């Protein structure tokens, strides 16, 4: 199970940190990621982490993804937020031996006002 938290309403240029608590399995064996869905748009990949971190181009240099395996928690530090970052952010996971994300959190809403 995944439990996302940390969303909120902020102004452009502000920062937020999202957290995703993982339970039930060996966290270190899972690829972790954040996706987001803006109003009226499809869900899109934001960032993932296992051996390395990957980011979608629009957040590179502004967002930092990290994980604390001891706390079984995934973090997304979001700086210099823009209105286009608005959306519901979902954390997701899949076992390192799998290809597709098959564990999803409930989502946390991030709203960035201009």
Buried (B, 14 or more C-beta within 10 A) or exposed (E): EBBBBBBEEBEEEBEBEBBBBBEEEEBEEBBBBBBBBBEEEEBEBBBBBBEEBEBBEEBEEBBBBBBEEEEBBBBBBBBEBBEEBBBBBBBBBBEEEEEEBEBBBEBBEBBBEE
